[in-house]
Amino acid sequence: MEIKESECRANSQAEVLRNALDEHSLELRVKAANEAEAACQQRLSAAEAEISHLRVELDASERFLLLNSISV
């Protein structure tokens, strides 16, 4: 009987450890996903800033061409 109880306790402890490992793995995946999302947000912000800068340059070029075509 004592062997069965010991085996039952060992199985129970193994299950607790498996659950803890699963939870830890999930936490690590969530952390990695959050870090990837933050990196994507940074790249998106940089791309949006570049687009804004290029729009300003395009507008300036269009004004320059318009003014030059009027003076010709």
SULGIGI-V19979 format. One record per pair of residues at least 4 apart in sequence whose ideal C-beta (glycine too) atoms are under 6 Angstrom apart, sorted by the first residue. I is the first residue (numbers start at 1). GAP is how many residues later the second one is. Records with the same first field share a line. If there is no record, write none. Layout:
I = GAP, GAP
This chain:
none
